[in-house]
């Protein structure tokens, strides 16, 4: 069963592409027609691509991997931040810092600096500083929080990226490509789909379009997380059951051997 349908995408205006004169010929396979100088995206293909991407994201979440959401454009940032946070996935919605992936150890140092400032405030060290020093630290902390706050718990490179507007987030896509990290993306008719592993042909300028597609993908991620939790609960229950069975088995073994464990019987024989 499809995760979305033609009508839902139509209502969300996912089919509106970019101006025909600004199109990228590599998007031709996903274009249905042209109307009033605007390309119309083939929503039947979009449905299939959403389903493909959603299933892959579900499997990533089920295996405990992280997908980094990247969307810094005004129409997308609030939607993406909210939806990604709801499924416990990291996101970048303010600014892509160069080297976010390719120079990840440096990014981790910046995140540790943010944690160190928080620790200073908790243990009272911050209160002992001069007012000017506190103001400098507060400004530094605010800047770090704005740019890196949503990835502070990301201890390793993400297993995949999801991008809204591959032109605006070109640096993020390049870094992911360099590290062979799969990229999922909403790709408009003016963009080059070549660097994208999972192309979702869609209008990336409309909030309705972005919200519709991100909703479907995050619902798939939640399914993966739920299935992972069920599997963990089953494994925990099986382990508990096994630990309960072991003492009973040991008691039966002692009763068959005269009430003493095998080690004690061997000692008696000596």
Secondary structure, DSSP 8 states (H G I E B T S, - for coil): --SS-HHHHHHTTTTEEEEGGG--GGGGGGEEEEETTEEEE-HHHHHHHHHHHHHHHHHHHHTT--EEEE--SHHHHHHHHHHHHHTT--EE-S---TTTTTTHHHHHHHHHHHHHHHHHHHHTTGGGS-HHHHHHHHHHHHHHHHHHGGGTT--S--SEEEEE-TTTTHHHHHHHHHTT-EEEEEE-TTS--TT-SEEEE--SS-HHHHHHHHHHHHHHHHHHHHHHHHHHHHHHHHHHHHHHHHHHHHHHHHHHTTTS-HHHHHHHH-
